[in-house]
Amino acid sequence: MSTDFSVSPIQYAPTTVVLGVAATGGGNPEAHSPLKVRDVLHGFTVGSAKTTGKDDTGKLDVGYKADMVVYDQDLYSISPVKFSKDCPKLLSTWVGGRKTFEAPEVSMPKQ
């Protein structure tokens, strides 16, 4: 969500940590207005796709290129204060339609 994110401390690298920080106002909602989980996810997905200048990214649909992650929980059902590097648990990562990571204890059907 930021071009400067790579200079942030490594503990802030997991997407779910960023989500928790943004959705709680960084633990200081008086100084930093919390964002809705929906808005943070929109920034990660549709918002990021818009920065590419391409028109075949940004949503899961036929004919669109998609990178995605699969978690063990619905991100909209988690309390913002519970987001961490381990919550929700990452099950798999897909890049260009191919699975590039799968959690060791997960067995998902081959695509």
C-alpha positions in Angstrom: 0.0 0.0 0.0 3.0 2.3 0.1 6.1 2.7 -2.0 8.1 3.1 1.3 6.8 -0.1 2.9 10.1 -1.9 2.2 11.9 0.3 4.7 9.5 -0.6 7.5 10.7 -3.0 10.2 10.4 -6.7 9.1 7.8 -7.4 11.8 5.4 -5.2 9.8 5.9 -7.1 6.5 3.1 -9.6 6.7 -0.1 -8.3 5.0 -2.2 -9.4 8.0 0.0 -7.2 10.3 -0.5 -4.2 8.0 -4.2 -4.9 8.0 -4.3 -4.9 11.8 -2.3 -1.7 12.1 -4.5 0.1 9.6 -7.8 -1.2 11.0 -6.9 -0.3 14.6 -5.2 3.1 13.9 -1.9 1.7 14.8 -3.0 1.1 18.4 -3.6 4.9 18.7 -7.0 5.7 17.1 -6.9 9.2 18.5 -3.9 10.0 16.5 -4.5 7.7 13.5 -8.0 7.2 12.2 -8.6 3.4 11.9 -9.6 2.2 8.4 -12.3 -0.3 7.7 -11.0 -3.8 6.9 -13.0 -3.5 3.6 -11.1 -0.3 2.6 -7.7 -1.8 3.5 -8.4 -4.9 1.4 -9.7 -2.7 -1.5 -6.3 -0.9 -1.3 -4.4 -4.1 -1.4 -6.4 -5.5 -4.3 -8.2 -3.1 -6.6 -6.2 -0.1 -5.5 -2.8 -1.8 -6.2 -4.0 -3.1 -9.5 -5.0 0.4 -10.6 -1.4 1.6 -10.1 -0.2 -0.8 -12.9 -2.0 1.0 -15.7 -3.3 -2.4 -16.9 -6.9 -3.3 -17.4 -6.7 -7.1 -16.9 -5.9 -7.1 -13.1 -7.7 -6.2 -9.9 -10.4 -8.8 -9.7 -11.0 -12.5 -9.8 -12.9 -13.1 -13.0 -12.5 -14.9 -16.3 -9.8 -13.3 -18.5 -8.1 -11.4 -15.6 -4.6 -12.1 -14.3 -4.7 -12.7 -10.6 -2.3 -13.2 -7.8 -4.0 -14.2 -4.5 -3.6 -15.6 -1.1 -5.8 -18.0 0.7 -6.3 -17.8 4.5 -8.0 -20.1 6.9 -10.6 -17.5 7.9 -12.8 -14.9 6.3 -10.9 -11.6 6.7 -14.2 -9.8 7.3 -15.0 -12.0 10.3 -11.9 -11.3 12.3 -11.7 -8.5 14.9 -9.1 -6.0 13.8 -7.2 -6.4 17.1 -6.6 -10.1 16.3 -4.8 -9.6 13.0 -1.1 -10.7 13.4 1.5 -12.5 11.4 -0.2 -15.8 12.4 -3.8 -14.8 12.3 -5.4 -15.6 10.0 -3.1 -18.4 8.9 -1.9 -18.3 5.4 -2.8 -21.5 3.6 -1.5 -20.8 0.1 -0.2 -18.1 -2.3 -1.0 -18.1 -6.0 0.9 -16.0 -8.6 -0.2 -15.9 -12.2 -2.6 -18.7 -11.6 0.0 -21.1 -10.2 0.4 -22.1 -6.6 3.7 -20.8 -5.3 3.3 -21.6 -1.6 1.3 -24.1 0.4 1.4 -24.4 4.1 3.0 -27.7 5.0 -0.1 -29.1 6.8 -2.5 -28.1 4.0 -3.5 -30.5 1.3 -5.5 -28.7 -1.4 -6.6 -30.2 -4.7 -4.2 -29.6 -7.6 -5.4 -27.0 -10.2 
